[in-house]
Amino acid sequence: MSKYYTIKSRRFKRDIDFFWSGKYVYVDFSGKSANPGVLGKQICYGGDLLGSTIVADSFEDFVNECKKWWKSYLKHTQDEYMPYDIF
């Protein structure tokens, strides 16, 4: 029951792909879907990649959590900065 959601980032000039395993939410920053599914980074509350992991019980919750996480991530990220280990 895997599902995907994509945000087109103007700041980073690439697609940011999210994957939902039916419970946990993962992100792939490469813009190429190079890390599909659980090979991506697991997202955590506060727009982080470390900490308390985000879970979603439905596809609607998954999309809402992706949007909230992305907004929070952008608040805490410098312009044009993306950690190299995420690619």
Secondary structure by P-SEA (a helix, b strand, c coil): cbbbbbbbcccccbbbbbbbcccbbbbbcccccccccccccccccccccccbbbbbccaaaaaaaaaaaaaaaaaaccccccccccc
